[in-house]
């Protein structure tokens, strides 16, 4: 059951905005009437999300207020009372029929916007144009959707393909099946165990990891690790061939793959003055979509490498930065001489393909030249 209608071309999807239809003339909209459920409740019941009681006098006002509040996912009219639900997940807010005897009054239930659209609208930093359209497609496992950023602004942005059970986890669209094996988030997973064993309750199998259904959840479900996929809830996680066939596109000095939404930042350019001849290089790997830092454990699980190299230098100067681990975001460079150095921080996958890179410039000045310039300025 969906709260919106859509038309698609390949992986391009434009969804009808419930609030736009509602504000125009919802009573004459056959499509919208079919999205309003009666005598239902969310499948997650009281645990579906945060409930807020809204002081309005009618169902029409209840929905209208939900449209104005970006965090409202569901408008729920029950016993002549308006409730807004800020859902923990779309799965928990799916409507189910009320068992006879639970509630005698008729209810009205409308899913106004998805949890994913809510998060996108709240975190969205408008670039001034649409991210996608009929010709500009989204990355793998994402689709183009129209989101109301506010009452005046709508944008087409790339969101995870929720219809095929994909959701954004730590910046990447990944498969998340709701009815897999429950697990304890802080338990260590078994890397070499493929058998069902009662002693392994709470722990996931090979190529799986425990992921919570939402940020507030204290438990999780065993999901395939990044780069793997499960065809159904009972089968093992296998390599996702569609993701592995993703092409890599390069722009300027940074290469971003269509599978991994990563960006590398090598830090700000620096200037040092001799005799101080060492510098701290500190970089970061971020999710391009939300600019949040990527946990090193995610890169480690995928066997990625992150390393520094000397891209160029004046006067043929060389430095020794060969002693690095597989994932080195911070390094201390010593014995620098006067000149300009360019250091590159590069993120590679396990095949050696560059996913992202960035360059930082370090200028080393002589203290003598600084003194000469200062003295020349004196009257």
N, C-alpha and C positions, 0 to 999 in steps of 0.2 A: 504494500500500500504506500503510495507516494503522496506527498502534499503538493506536488506541482506536476504540470504537464511539460513535455519536452519534445523537441524535434532534433534529429541528429544527422550529421554528415560525417562519416568516418569517426573521428574522435572529437568532433566539434559538437557541443551541446549548448543550446540556449533554453533556459527554463523560464516559464511564465511567472512573473512576480505576483505572488498572492496579494500583497498589499496594494499593488497598482490596480488590480482587478477589483479588490474590495472597495477602494476609495472611489472608483468610478461608478459602478452600479452592481453590487454583488448579487442583488435579488434577481437580476435578469441574466446572470452568468451560470449557464448549465454546468460548465466545467468546475467552477468553484463550489457549487452546491454539492457536487459529487465528492468533494474533498472534506466536507463537513460530516463528521460521524456523530451518531446519537447512541445513547446508552452504552458508552464505552469508558474505559479508563486506561492509563498507560500501563504497559506490561510490567514496568518496574515499580508500579504502585507508588508508595511514599518514598522509595529510594530512586525514583526516576530522575530526580534533580531537585533544585531549589524552587519551592512553591511560594508565590507572593499573592496575597489577597489584594485585589484592586477595587477601589470604591467607585463603581459605576452602576448605572441603573438598568443597563440592557446588554444583550449579547453583542449588538452592533458596536457599542462603545468599548466593550471588552476586547474585541478584535482590533479595533482602531488604536487602542492604547498599546496593544502588543506590537503593532506595526511601528509605532513611534519609538519603542524601546528595543535597541539592537540586540540585547541579551535575551529577549523573550523568544522562545522557540514554539511554544504551544499556548493557545488561548483555550481555556477550559471553563465552561459554564455549567455549574452544578448547584442544584438547590437554590437557584436565583442568585448565585454568588459567582463573581468573576475571579478566576485563578489564572495566573501566568506561571508557566513552568520554564525554568532555565535548565534544560536537560543536560545530564551528564554525558549522554550519548544518544544518537538517533535510535539505536536498538532499544534502549530502555524506555523510550517515549512512543514506541509503536502502540497503536490503540488495540485493545482486546475487548470483547464483549463482557459486560458486567454480569456476573452470576446472579440469577434471580434471588432476591432477598438481601443482596448487598446494599443496593440503593434503589429506592422506589421511584424517585423523581427522574424525569427525562434529563439527559445531559447533552451538551453540544461540545464538540471537540474538533479543533482545527490546528493542524501543524502549519505554522506561519513561515518558518524558515528552519533549515537544517542546522545542526550544531556546527558543522564545518563552515557554513556560510556566516554564522554568527562570529566565530573566531576570526574568519578572514576579514569581516567588516571592522571588527574592533582593532585588529592589528594592522590594518591596511594603511600604507603610506602612499597616497595617490601620486603616481608619476605624471599624470596629465593625459594619459592615453590608455586604451584597452590593451591588456596583455595578449589577447588572442582574438581570432575571428575565423571566418570561413577558410581563409588561406594561410593564416598564421596559427599552426597547430600547437598543442600543448605537449610536454614531455610524456614519456611512457607512464601509463597508469593514472594519467590526469585527464580532465576534460574541461572544456571552456564553459563557464557558467556566468550568468549575469547576477551580480550581487548589489543590493542597495547599501551603499556606504553610509548614506544619510538620506533625509527626505528629498533632497534636490539632486543627489549624485548617484548614478549607477555605472558600474564598470563590468566589463567582461574580464574575468580572471581565471587562472588555471587552478582547479581544485581536484582533490583525489577522487577517483571514480568510485563513489559510494555504492552505486548499483552493483558493482562486482566485489564488494567487501574490501575496498581499499580505504585507508585513512592515513592522515599525515602523522607520523611518529618520529619525533626528533628531527623534523624538517624534511623527511623523505616519505613519499607515498608508498605504503607497504600493505600487503594483504593482512587483514585482521578478521579471522573467523570467530564468531561469538560463542560457539558451542564446542570448543576444543577442551582439552584436559585442564582443569583448574590447577593453579600452582601458587607457591609462596614466592613473592617478589624477591626476597633476600636469600632464598636458597640457592646453592650452587647447582647448576645444571650438570647432567651426566653427558659427557662428550662421547663415551663409548658404549652407551647402553641403549639398545634398541628393543629390549623386551619389556613387556608389561609386568611389573612387579609391585606387589602391595607395599614393599618397603620403599619404593621410589615415589610414593605419594608426595605431591608438592614440588617435584623436580621434573624438568623437561628432558626430552631425548636429544639425540644427535641432530644437529642443524636446527635446533629450536632454542628459544629463549622465552623467559617469562615476562609478559608485558601487561600492564594494567589497562582496563578498558577506558579509564579516564585519569586525570591528574589527582583526583580525590580518592580513588579506589585504593584499598589496602591489600587487595588480592589481585591476581592476574590470571591469564590463560596462556597456555603454551602456543606460541606463534612461530612461524618459520623465520629464521634469521634473514637479514638483508641479502638478496640475491637468490633466495630459495622460495618455492611456492608449494602450496598443498592443494590438490585437486578437490578433495573433500575432507570432512572433519576426521575421518578414520585413517587416512593414508599418510605415508611418511613425507617429509619435506624433501623435494627434489629441486635441482637447479632450474631456475626460471630462464628458459632459453630465449624468451622474448626480451628479457632485460639484458641478457648477455649479448644480444645482437644489436643493442642500441648503438647508434653512431655517435661519434665525438665531434663536436663543432668547436672551432677556435675563433676567438675574437680578441684583437689587440694582444696584450701580453698574457692574458689569462685564458685557459682552456677549461670549459665546463662541459661535462658529459650530460647527455639527456637523461641518464639514469640517476646519477648522483648530483644532488643539488648543492654542491660545495663551492665555497669561495675561499681563497687564501689571502691573508693580509700579512705582509712582512713588517709592518710597523712604519713609523714616521721616519723621514730622512733625518740624519744627525750630522752635527759638526763638532769635532773635538780638536783641541789645541795641544800640540806637543809641549812638554815631554809626556803628557798623558797619551798612551799609545794603545789602548785597548777599548773595546766597545761591546756592549750587550746587544745581541740581536734577539728579539723576542717577537715571534709571529703567532698567528691564530688561524684556525680553520673554522669557518662559519657556514651556517646554512644560508644560501643565497636568498631563500624565500623570506626568512624572518630575522636574519642577521644575528641569530643566537649561536653561541660557540658549540662546536661539535665535541662530544665526549671522546677522548682518546681511545677508550675501549671499543667504540664503534669502528674506528679506523683499524684498530688492532685485529678485531674479529674478521675484517675483510682482507687482512694481510696487506694493507696499504703501506707505503713508505712516505715519510715526510722528512726532507733533508735540505740543508743549506749548501750553496755552492757559490764560488766567486765568478760572477758573470763577466766583469771587466775591471781594469784598473789602469791608472796612468803610470807612465814610466816603467811599465812591465813589472810592477810590484806583485809579489806573491805572498800568500798566507796559507798556513796549514790548518785546515778545518776538516781533516779526513776522519778524525775520531768522533763519529756520530753513531747514535743508535738508529733503529729503523724508523722511529717516530720522534724526531727532534724538532721541537718548536722554539727552543731557547738554546743559545750557544754564546760563549764568550770568545771573541776574536782578539788575539794579542799580537804584539810586535808590528803594529801598523806604522808605515812611513808616510811622509808627506805626500799628498795626492788625493785622488778621488776614486773610491771603490764602489762597485755595484754588486750587491749580494742578492741572490735569488733563492726564494723559498718555494719548493716545488712539492706537490702532492701527486704521487703516482699510484696506480692500482697494481695488483699483483702481477699483471702482464707487462708492467713497465710503461703503460700509457699515461701520459700526463693529464690529470683531471683538472688541476688548477695551479696557478703559479702567480707570484708577485715579486717585485724587485724593490729594494730599499737602497738609497744612496748614502754613503758615508764620506764626508769630506774631512780630511786631516790637514790642519794648518800648522805652519811653523810659528812658534812664539816670537821669533825674531822679526818675521814679516809683520806680525800684528803690532809689535812695538814701533816698527818703522812707520807704518800707516798712522798710528796714533800720534807720533811725534811730528809728522808732516802737517797735521791738522792744528798743531799748536800755533798761536799768533807770535 
